[in-house]
């Protein structure tokens, strides 16, 4: 059946099969475990999983007036939704590392700085890979179906992003006696090999902390991260990209002088 589908849908489904990113579908949607996707988020995730267009999308982007497609929604940086997608994954990892009992878990640690520039990673934790050694991480969520990447093999995309991050961070991390690991994923929750090793190591730490089975713990972490990505991708499709403001006066600028206090 897969061979009978149009090329974009065929490519999308094969990516799910090759990289085995179906863990989120096998968990019970419990609010306490943050597995509770809303009906709209679930429908969006299922549509993107099979290369279909989610229903009830707007016709034009509210930020720049461009025709609103799935690719535009996942790539348009206006309104901060794409950055929010990145920050959701960062915050989740910081939370999980703290649950694992690691010390000095830092969000956006400064790796190096000068008078006119500053290099920051996304998160850091002491003792993750080696005892007492600081580990730095920087994540990237890429839209593999964007027009510039759709004809490029996914592993090649991951390798390009990985090499770019290593070039940017590796020397600065080494100078600070720290390790650096890139964390790469796609908008449909496919994780790179390094990200998968990170998940397995985190599962080891959490299973010891919780005194739980390793296989269940690693499945829990994968599902949490997949749902985190899919939820934030749904926000890119449904969220507002224009700034909200109140109708009232600000700083007494519109009040008559007689009403000033």
Backbone as CSV, one residue per row, in Angstrom:
resi,resn,N_x,N_y,N_z,CA_x,CA_y,CA_z,C_x,C_y,C_z
1,UNK,0.820,-1.212,0.000,0.000,0.000,0.000,0.854,1.261,0.000
2,UNK,1.962,1.242,0.724,2.792,2.445,0.836,3.259,2.916,-0.534
3,UNK,3.623,1.973,-1.407,4.131,2.346,-2.727,3.062,3.011,-3.589
4,UNK,1.794,2.832,-3.253,0.720,3.430,-4.044,0.413,4.866,-3.636
5,UNK,0.995,5.332,-2.511,0.723,6.677,-2.023,1.527,7.712,-2.811
6,UNK,1.083,8.983,-2.797,1.901,10.063,-3.377,3.242,10.153,-2.657
7,UNK,4.232,10.699,-3.323,5.590,10.711,-2.793,5.721,11.380,-1.419
8,UNK,5.104,12.554,-1.169,5.246,13.159,0.166,4.692,12.265,1.274
9,UNK,3.539,11.635,1.036,2.946,10.772,2.056,3.780,9.499,2.237
10,UNK,4.277,8.945,1.149,5.118,7.759,1.218,6.377,8.048,2.039
11,UNK,6.989,9.200,1.780,8.210,9.593,2.501,7.930,9.761,3.990
12,UNK,6.814,10.344,4.308,6.438,10.598,5.700,6.214,9.291,6.462
13,UNK,5.481,8.356,5.853,5.192,7.094,6.531,6.445,6.248,6.684
14,UNK,7.284,6.210,5.656,8.523,5.433,5.745,9.434,5.956,6.843
15,UNK,9.414,7.262,7.051,10.239,7.834,8.123,9.792,7.312,9.485
16,UNK,8.506,7.194,9.683,7.994,6.661,10.951,8.385,5.202,11.142
17,UNK,8.337,4.427,10.049,8.687,3.020,10.143,10.182,2.825,10.377
18,UNK,11.007,3.584,9.659,12.457,3.413,9.751,12.997,3.817,11.121
19,UNK,12.408,4.852,11.722,12.952,5.382,12.976,12.100,5.018,14.193
20,UNK,11.052,4.224,14.002,10.272,3.669,15.110,9.846,4.738,16.134
21,UNK,9.023,5.669,15.676,8.602,6.767,16.560,7.112,6.666,16.879
22,UNK,6.682,5.485,17.332,5.267,5.264,17.610,4.969,5.069,19.086
23,UNK,5.952,5.304,19.949,5.757,5.046,21.369,4.631,5.842,21.989
24,UNK,4.409,7.055,21.508,3.384,7.912,22.104,1.973,7.360,21.896
25,UNK,1.805,6.495,20.881,0.488,5.922,20.613,0.156,4.756,21.539
26,UNK,1.159,4.247,22.252,0.939,3.059,23.083,0.745,3.384,24.562
27,UNK,0.754,4.670,24.931,0.636,5.037,26.340,-0.811,5.419,26.667
28,UNK,-1.166,5.246,27.931,-2.484,5.664,28.402,-2.471,7.179,28.587
29,UNK,-3.421,7.914,28.016,-3.390,9.384,28.069,-3.761,9.941,29.440
30,UNK,-2.854,9.771,30.408,-3.092,10.220,31.775,-2.532,11.625,31.979
31,UNK,-3.315,12.472,32.614,-2.897,13.847,32.866,-1.684,13.893,33.786
32,UNK,-1.618,12.994,34.781,-0.513,13.008,35.721,0.834,12.742,35.077
33,UNK,0.838,12.012,33.954,2.078,11.726,33.230,2.294,12.672,32.051
34,UNK,1.429,13.669,31.906,1.500,14.638,30.807,1.331,13.962,29.446
35,UNK,0.558,12.890,29.394,0.288,12.205,28.146,-1.066,12.605,27.564
36,UNK,-1.717,13.596,28.144,-3.094,13.929,27.768,-3.126,14.973,26.650
37,UNK,-3.020,14.523,25.420,-3.212,15.422,24.286,-4.683,15.817,24.187
38,UNK,-4.930,17.064,23.833,-6.305,17.480,23.595,-6.803,16.833,22.301
39,UNK,-8.141,16.801,22.084,-8.646,16.216,20.824,-8.030,16.853,19.584
40,UNK,-7.865,18.170,19.605,-7.288,18.860,18.444,-5.821,18.480,18.264
41,UNK,-5.058,18.438,19.361,-3.639,18.055,19.286,-3.494,16.633,18.768
42,UNK,-4.367,15.725,19.223,-4.292,14.334,18.773,-4.608,14.228,17.280
43,UNK,-5.639,14.936,16.824,-5.984,14.892,15.401,-4.854,15.455,14.546
44,UNK,-4.233,16.542,14.995,-3.106,17.119,14.255,-1.941,16.129,14.184
45,UNK,-1.634,15.486,15.318,-0.528,14.532,15.352,-0.782,13.351,14.421
46,UNK,-2.020,12.851,14.390,-2.342,11.725,13.520,-2.295,12.129,12.047
47,UNK,-2.754,13.331,11.749,-2.709,13.800,10.359,-1.262,13.915,9.873
48,UNK,-0.404,14.530,10.665,0.995,14.694,10.270,1.708,13.347,10.225
49,UNK,1.295,12.420,11.080,1.920,11.091,11.103,1.773,10.389,9.753
50,UNK,0.641,10.573,9.094,0.381,9.899,7.826,0.459,10.842,6.627
51,UNK,1.099,11.985,6.807,1.335,12.885,5.694,0.090,13.560,5.164
52,UNK,-0.934,13.713,6.002,-2.172,14.367,5.597,-2.195,15.804,6.121
53,UNK,-3.085,16.610,5.595,-3.204,18.001,6.021,-4.240,18.085,7.134
54,UNK,-3.893,18.621,8.296,-4.867,18.760,9.388,-6.071,19.589,8.945
55,UNK,-7.207,19.320,9.556,-8.446,20.008,9.170,-8.505,21.394,9.805
56,UNK,-9.323,22.247,9.193,-9.661,23.572,9.735,-8.450,24.469,9.934
57,UNK,-7.466,24.393,9.043,-6.359,25.336,9.102,-6.791,26.672,8.499
58,UNK,-6.238,27.792,8.984,-6.566,29.078,8.365,-6.038,29.147,6.935
59,UNK,-6.599,30.064,6.154,-6.167,30.191,4.752,-4.893,31.005,4.620
60,UNK,-4.685,31.989,5.525,-3.514,32.855,5.449,-2.905,33.037,6.836
61,UNK,-1.616,33.260,6.874,-0.902,33.492,8.136,-1.286,34.852,8.701
62,UNK,-1.607,34.900,9.987,-2.036,36.161,10.588,-0.870,37.110,10.840
63,UNK,0.372,36.650,10.665,1.529,37.513,10.919,2.041,38.189,9.649
64,UNK,2.132,37.437,8.539,2.714,38.020,7.325,1.801,37.940,6.106
65,UNK,0.612,37.360,6.261,-0.341,37.310,5.158,-0.062,36.256,4.107
66,UNK,0.986,35.435,4.308,1.307,34.382,3.350,0.248,33.277,3.400
67,UNK,0.142,32.519,2.290,-0.775,31.376,2.275,-0.342,30.393,3.353
68,UNK,-1.293,29.958,4.159,-0.984,29.147,5.334,-0.993,27.671,4.961
69,UNK,0.187,27.081,4.926,0.336,25.650,4.705,0.988,25.042,5.948
70,UNK,1.061,23.720,5.987,1.719,23.054,7.115,3.175,23.473,7.187
71,UNK,3.849,23.521,6.047,5.262,23.913,6.042,5.447,25.354,6.509
72,UNK,4.540,26.227,6.097,4.638,27.613,6.559,4.452,27.681,8.071
73,UNK,3.509,26.938,8.593,3.251,26.946,10.037,4.462,26.452,10.824
74,UNK,5.137,25.424,10.312,6.262,24.837,11.036,7.551,25.627,10.865
75,UNK,7.601,26.536,9.867,8.831,27.289,9.611,8.738,28.767,9.979
76,UNK,7.522,29.310,10.056,7.356,30.751,10.293,7.747,31.112,11.727
77,UNK,8.778,31.921,11.857,9.283,32.277,13.185,8.548,33.453,13.818
78,UNK,7.677,34.104,13.086,6.970,35.262,13.630,5.973,34.821,14.701
79,UNK,5.891,35.604,15.754,4.993,35.284,16.849,5.601,34.391,17.911
80,UNK,6.790,33.849,17.664,7.505,33.079,18.680,7.072,31.646,18.848
81,UNK,6.186,31.129,17.963,5.694,29.764,18.148,6.774,28.722,17.846
82,UNK,7.613,28.982,16.841,8.709,28.054,16.531,9.720,28.038,17.675
83,UNK,10.004,29.213,18.252,10.917,29.252,19.399,10.284,28.578,20.613
84,UNK,8.972,28.717,20.755,8.281,28.042,21.841,8.382,26.530,21.722
85,UNK,8.348,26.020,20.481,8.515,24.587,20.240,9.871,24.112,20.763
86,UNK,10.880,24.879,20.480,12.237,24.580,20.960,12.305,24.660,22.480
87,UNK,11.706,25.686,23.064,11.793,25.896,24.515,11.026,24.841,25.297
88,UNK,9.939,24.321,24.732,9.189,23.253,25.395,10.077,22.034,25.608
89,UNK,10.847,21.678,24.590,11.730,20.512,24.706,12.853,20.782,25.700
90,UNK,13.375,21.978,25.685,14.419,22.357,26.658,13.906,22.240,28.087
91,UNK,12.730,22.803,28.345,12.187,22.793,29.710,11.853,21.377,30.173
92,UNK,11.365,20.536,29.254,11.063,19.153,29.625,12.327,18.420,30.053
93,UNK,13.409,18.606,29.324,14.657,17.927,29.669,15.205,18.406,31.008
94,UNK,15.114,19.690,31.270,15.552,20.191,32.579,14.734,19.558,33.702
95,UNK,13.429,19.426,33.493,12.561,18.830,34.499,12.904,17.365,34.737
96,UNK,13.133,16.599,33.661,13.457,15.183,33.795,14.814,14.976,34.459
97,UNK,15.774,15.831,34.165,17.097,15.717,34.789,17.015,15.991,36.285
98,UNK,16.186,16.950,36.666,15.997,17.209,38.097,15.309,16.042,38.778
99,UNK,14.348,15.409,38.101,13.697,14.228,38.654,14.690,13.078,38.839
100,UNK,15.692,13.023,37.965,16.701,11.968,38.067,17.690,12.216,39.203
101,UNK,17.576,13.370,39.860,18.429,13.665,41.009,19.763,14.275,40.666
102,UNK,19.955,14.732,39.413,21.226,15.352,39.037,21.321,16.764,39.610
103,UNK,22.540,17.168,39.924,22.778,18.483,40.498,23.200,19.469,39.414
104,UNK,23.037,20.735,39.724,23.417,21.828,38.831,22.786,21.665,37.439
105,UNK,21.496,21.423,37.415,20.757,21.429,36.152,20.466,22.888,35.814
106,UNK,20.972,23.350,34.681,20.908,24.768,34.330,20.226,24.923,32.980
107,UNK,19.257,25.812,32.899,18.625,26.153,31.636,19.394,27.291,30.980
108,UNK,19.734,27.128,29.702,20.483,28.110,28.921,21.794,28.523,29.601
109,UNK,22.699,27.595,29.883,23.987,27.950,30.478,24.855,28.726,29.490
110,UNK,25.577,29.720,29.993,26.489,30.505,29.154,27.799,29.731,29.019
111,UNK,28.128,29.335,27.791,29.336,28.551,27.540,30.540,29.463,27.405
112,UNK,30.378,30.545,26.678,31.452,31.530,26.535,30.825,32.875,26.214
113,UNK,31.546,33.946,26.513,31.047,35.283,26.201,32.191,36.248,26.014
114,UNK,31.925,37.261,25.225,32.871,38.351,25.007,32.114,39.657,25.108
115,UNK,32.761,40.746,24.763,32.108,42.053,24.889,30.888,42.181,23.987
116,UNK,30.918,41.544,22.800,29.826,41.730,21.847,29.065,40.452,21.496
117,UNK,29.371,39.338,22.153,28.664,38.101,21.816,28.598,37.181,23.030
118,UNK,27.677,36.236,22.945,27.473,35.285,24.036,27.012,33.967,23.433
119,UNK,27.666,32.883,23.832,27.311,31.556,23.350,26.637,30.788,24.476
120,UNK,25.380,30.389,24.239,24.610,29.671,25.254,24.157,28.322,24.707
121,UNK,24.244,27.289,25.530,23.627,25.994,25.210,22.186,26.021,25.698
122,UNK,21.460,24.936,25.480,20.057,24.895,25.903,19.896,24.414,27.339
123,UNK,20.666,23.414,27.738,20.632,22.986,29.142,21.941,22.290,29.491
124,UNK,22.187,22.181,30.785,23.403,21.538,31.277,23.083,20.774,32.549
125,UNK,23.859,19.725,32.810,23.690,18.943,34.036,25.038,18.337,34.425
126,UNK,25.369,18.449,35.684,26.621,17.859,36.172,26.408,16.372,36.465
127,UNK,27.326,15.540,35.950,27.298,14.110,36.250,26.414,13.286,35.345
128,UNK,26.015,13.808,34.185,25.133,13.035,33.307,25.887,11.898,32.621
129,UNK,26.970,12.224,31.919,27.758,11.187,31.246,28.859,10.627,32.145
130,UNK,29.522,11.526,32.887,30.625,11.134,33.764,30.419,11.776,35.132
131,UNK,30.835,11.106,36.196,30.663,11.678,37.541,31.348,13.037,37.668
132,UNK,30.600,14.011,38.173,31.095,15.347,38.490,31.487,16.186,37.268
133,UNK,31.324,15.661,36.064,31.681,16.442,34.879,30.443,17.094,34.284
134,UNK,30.573,18.363,33.922,29.445,19.101,33.365,29.166,18.635,31.937
135,UNK,27.906,18.411,31.635,27.480,18.018,30.292,26.573,19.098,29.726
136,UNK,26.877,19.552,28.517,26.100,20.585,27.843,25.303,19.968,26.703
137,UNK,24.103,20.502,26.467,23.234,19.983,25.418,22.589,21.154,24.671
138,UNK,22.419,20.971,23.373,21.717,21.969,22.574,20.812,21.234,21.601
139,UNK,19.537,21.642,21.549,18.563,20.893,20.749,18.160,21.655,19.496
140,UNK,17.650,20.904,18.549,17.145,21.462,17.298,15.993,20.587,16.827
141,UNK,14.846,21.197,16.530,13.702,20.477,15.972,13.527,20.945,14.534
142,UNK,13.747,20.050,13.603,13.793,20.412,12.190,12.559,19.896,11.469
143,UNK,12.080,20.676,10.508,10.961,20.266,9.663,11.522,19.535,8.443
144,UNK,11.491,18.216,8.476,12.090,17.411,7.410,11.326,17.509,6.097
145,UNK,10.097,18.046,6.127,9.297,18.163,4.916,9.334,19.560,4.313
146,UNK,10.183,20.440,4.828,10.297,21.777,4.242,10.855,21.664,2.824
147,UNK,10.607,22.672,2.004,10.950,22.595,0.577,12.443,22.393,0.341
148,UNK,13.277,22.905,1.237,14.724,22.784,1.045,15.289,21.454,1.532
149,UNK,14.484,20.667,2.274,14.998,19.430,2.871,14.265,18.170,2.425
150,UNK,13.121,18.298,1.789,12.266,17.133,1.553,12.916,16.066,0.680
151,UNK,13.872,16.449,-0.166,14.539,15.468,-1.025,15.870,14.997,-0.452
152,UNK,16.168,15.393,0.782,17.417,15.003,1.443,17.142,13.885,2.437
153,UNK,17.930,12.808,2.419,17.722,11.737,3.414,17.794,12.281,4.832
154,UNK,16.952,11.755,5.705,16.862,12.290,7.058,18.193,12.188,7.797
155,UNK,18.904,11.080,7.632,20.175,10.939,8.331,21.172,11.989,7.872
156,UNK,21.119,12.361,6.594,21.986,13.434,6.090,21.624,14.765,6.733
157,UNK,20.328,15.023,6.888,19.887,16.255,7.560,20.410,16.282,8.991
158,UNK,20.252,15.164,9.702,20.746,15.089,11.073,22.260,15.311,11.126
159,UNK,22.990,14.697,10.217,24.449,14.846,10.224,24.868,16.290,9.968
160,UNK,24.172,16.972,9.066,24.493,18.370,8.782,24.254,19.254,10.006
161,UNK,23.104,19.062,10.663,22.797,19.847,11.853,23.764,19.515,12.987
162,UNK,24.101,18.231,13.122,25.002,17.813,14.183,26.384,18.433,13.998
163,UNK,26.912,18.375,12.783,28.239,18.938,12.521,28.270,20.444,12.766
164,UNK,27.178,21.110,12.419,27.118,22.557,12.649,27.145,22.879,14.136
165,UNK,26.407,22.117,14.938,26.378,22.364,16.377,27.716,22.005,17.028
166,UNK,28.334,20.919,16.587,29.635,20.534,17.136,30.672,21.604,16.830
167,UNK,30.646,22.134,15.601,31.570,23.212,15.230,31.356,24.440,16.108
168,UNK,30.099,24.730,16.427,29.776,25.919,17.220,30.146,25.760,18.686
169,UNK,29.901,24.586,19.257,29.982,24.435,20.715,31.167,23.625,21.229
170,UNK,31.707,22.731,20.442,32.640,21.739,20.978,33.887,22.362,21.609
171,UNK,34.535,23.263,20.897,35.776,23.857,21.431,35.511,24.682,22.682
172,UNK,34.408,25.450,22.665,34.078,26.267,23.835,33.751,25.382,25.034
173,UNK,33.070,24.248,24.794,32.748,23.328,25.895,34.013,22.691,26.447
174,UNK,34.930,22.281,25.562,36.185,21.674,26.001,37.007,22.647,26.830
175,UNK,36.981,23.918,26.436,37.721,24.934,27.192,37.174,25.109,28.604
176,UNK,35.891,24.789,28.799,35.273,24.870,30.119,35.272,23.522,30.835
177,UNK,36.024,22.535,30.318,36.114,21.185,30.902,34.751,20.486,30.923
178,UNK,33.988,20.689,29.865,32.651,20.098,29.782,32.527,19.288,28.502
179,UNK,31.537,18.388,28.463,31.218,17.654,27.239,30.054,18.340,26.537
180,UNK,29.909,18.073,25.243,28.796,18.658,24.489,28.106,17.578,23.679
181,UNK,26.764,17.571,23.711,25.966,16.610,22.956,24.825,17.344,22.258
182,UNK,24.724,17.240,20.924,23.560,17.812,20.236,22.352,16.894,20.395
183,UNK,21.170,17.490,20.489,19.910,16.734,20.627,19.029,17.151,19.460
184,UNK,18.881,16.251,18.478,18.178,16.581,17.245,16.907,15.754,17.099
185,UNK,15.852,16.400,16.607,14.574,15.724,16.388,13.875,16.378,15.203
186,UNK,12.867,15.710,14.686,12.048,16.291,13.628,10.699,16.718,14.209
187,UNK,9.928,17.423,13.414,8.619,17.884,13.865,7.620,16.743,14.032
188,UNK,7.916,15.569,13.481,7.053,14.418,13.716,7.650,13.471,14.740
189,UNK,8.535,14.003,15.609,9.052,13.296,16.786,9.943,12.107,16.448
190,UNK,10.747,12.248,15.400,11.809,11.291,15.115,13.088,11.829,15.740
191,UNK,13.814,10.991,16.499,15.008,11.435,17.192,16.274,10.880,16.543
192,UNK,17.321,11.698,16.557,18.624,11.293,16.039,19.260,10.253,16.962
193,UNK,20.327,9.593,16.492,21.000,8.556,17.269,21.559,9.112,18.580
194,UNK,22.162,10.295,18.531,22.702,10.887,19.758,21.599,11.202,20.754
195,UNK,20.464,11.691,20.245,19.322,11.960,21.120,18.801,10.668,21.726
196,UNK,18.829,9.581,20.946,18.360,8.297,21.467,19.304,7.766,22.552
197,UNK,20.609,7.970,22.376,21.563,7.577,23.419,21.338,8.395,24.689
198,UNK,21.046,9.668,24.512,20.743,10.536,25.652,19.513,10.017,26.404
199,UNK,18.465,9.636,25.653,17.240,9.125,26.274,17.530,7.841,27.052
200,UNK,18.349,6.968,26.489,18.680,5.709,27.166,19.481,5.970,28.448
201,UNK,20.418,6.908,28.386,21.200,7.233,29.587,20.309,7.853,30.658
202,UNK,19.413,8.735,30.250,18.479,9.340,31.195,17.568,8.277,31.811
203,UNK,17.187,7.275,31.017,16.355,6.189,31.531,17.095,5.376,32.587
204,UNK,18.399,5.177,32.394,19.197,4.471,33.401,19.178,5.234,34.723
205,UNK,19.393,6.544,34.652,19.422,7.362,35.868,18.056,7.394,36.550
206,UNK,16.996,7.544,35.761,15.653,7.615,36.343,15.199,6.269,36.905
207,UNK,15.551,5.192,36.234,15.133,3.872,36.730,15.808,3.560,38.066
208,UNK,17.053,4.011,38.244,17.722,3.834,39.534,17.061,4.700,40.606
209,UNK,16.730,5.928,40.222,16.117,6.847,41.175,14.731,6.362,41.595
210,UNK,13.948,5.886,40.629,12.581,5.459,40.902,12.472,3.987,41.304
211,UNK,13.622,3.260,41.184,13.616,1.809,41.428,12.577,1.119,40.537
212,UNK,12.626,1.461,39.258,11.664,0.934,38.292,12.389,0.164,37.193
213,UNK,11.609,-0.532,36.378,12.148,-1.309,35.277,12.709,-0.376,34.199
214,UNK,13.897,-0.715,33.663,14.541,0.150,32.661,13.690,0.274,31.396
215,UNK,13.168,-0.838,30.893,12.417,-0.802,29.631,11.166,0.069,29.744
216,UNK,10.495,0.014,30.891,9.320,0.868,31.091,9.731,2.336,31.190
217,UNK,10.867,2.588,31.846,11.326,3.970,32.018,11.728,4.589,30.691
218,UNK,12.453,3.843,29.865,12.867,4.395,28.573,11.661,4.620,27.671
219,UNK,10.649,3.746,27.768,9.426,3.964,27.006,8.676,5.195,27.476
220,UNK,8.670,5.404,28.795,8.030,6.589,29.369,8.704,7.871,28.869
221,UNK,10.051,7.895,28.880,10.772,9.108,28.477,10.559,9.390,26.996
222,UNK,10.640,8.351,26.161,10.424,8.556,24.722,9.033,9.117,24.466
223,UNK,8.031,8.551,25.133,6.661,9.028,24.931,6.508,10.470,25.403
224,UNK,7.113,10.805,26.547,7.036,12.182,27.049,7.626,13.162,26.042
225,UNK,8.779,12.804,25.486,9.436,13.719,24.552,8.703,13.787,23.227
226,UNK,8.190,12.658,22.755,7.416,12.677,21.518,6.158,13.519,21.662
227,UNK,5.447,13.350,22.753,4.228,14.120,22.978,4.543,15.600,23.158
228,UNK,5.670,15.904,23.803,6.091,17.296,23.948,6.280,17.948,22.580
229,UNK,6.965,17.245,21.669,7.192,17.781,20.324,5.874,17.913,19.570
230,UNK,5.037,16.883,19.624,3.784,16.905,18.866,2.827,17.976,19.387
231,UNK,2.809,18.184,20.698,1.950,19.221,21.275,2.408,20.615,20.820
232,UNK,3.729,20.834,20.818,4.237,22.141,20.412,4.083,22.360,18.907
233,UNK,4.133,21.282,18.117,3.891,21.400,16.680,2.429,21.781,16.424
234,UNK,1.517,21.206,17.194,0.107,21.581,17.054,-0.098,23.062,17.373
235,UNK,0.658,23.578,18.348,0.566,25.007,18.655,1.015,25.850,17.461
236,UNK,2.055,25.395,16.737,2.489,26.119,15.542,1.387,26.167,14.488
237,UNK,0.549,25.133,14.447,-0.546,25.095,13.481,-1.739,25.927,13.927
238,UNK,-1.974,25.990,15.242,-3.214,26.589,15.754,-3.016,27.912,16.483
239,UNK,-1.782,28.217,16.880,-1.550,29.386,17.713,-1.589,30.700,16.953
240,UNK,-1.772,31.778,17.709,-1.808,33.134,17.139,-0.387,33.680,17.040
241,UNK,-0.065,34.317,15.911,1.269,34.872,15.698,1.309,36.396,15.822
242,UNK,0.202,37.010,16.162,0.182,38.463,16.345,0.074,38.793,17.830
243,UNK,0.546,39.943,18.195,0.609,40.343,19.598,-0.769,40.770,20.099
244,UNK,-1.114,40.305,21.295,-2.354,40.713,21.951,-2.092,41.943,22.804
245,UNK,-3.057,42.844,22.864,-2.931,44.018,23.734,-4.281,44.333,24.350
246,UNK,-4.232,45.010,25.486,-5.467,45.402,26.137,-6.027,46.686,25.573
247,UNK,-7.296,46.958,25.874,-7.952,48.159,25.355,-7.802,49.344,26.291
248,UNK,-7.319,49.115,27.516,-7.213,50.204,28.470,-5.990,51.076,28.247
249,UNK,-5.951,52.193,28.951,-4.822,53.110,28.869,-3.629,52.540,29.614
250,UNK,-2.432,52.895,29.154,-1.200,52.437,29.783,-0.425,53.629,30.311
251,UNK,0.088,53.508,31.541,0.958,54.528,32.151,0.288,55.895,32.232
252,UNK,-1.032,55.922,32.336,-1.807,57.174,32.495,-1.669,58.096,31.297
253,UNK,-1.208,57.590,30.146,-0.965,58.431,28.999,-2.261,59.033,28.429
254,UNK,-3.377,58.309,28.565,-4.635,58.803,27.975,-5.559,59.429,29.009
255,UNK,-5.109,59.596,30.236,-5.968,60.149,31.271,-5.814,61.684,31.321
256,UNK,-6.913,62.401,31.547,-6.818,63.859,31.723,-5.953,64.169,32.943
257,UNK,-5.332,65.344,32.939,-4.434,65.727,34.034,-5.145,65.760,35.360
258,UNK,-6.458,66.115,35.379,-7.217,66.220,36.612,-7.380,64.854,37.298
259,UNK,-7.199,63.740,36.530,-7.397,62.417,37.089,-6.106,61.762,37.556
260,UNK,-4.951,62.481,37.380,-3.692,61.909,37.825,-3.670,61.840,39.334
261,UNK,-3.062,60.842,39.880,-2.934,60.713,41.329,-1.554,61.189,41.769
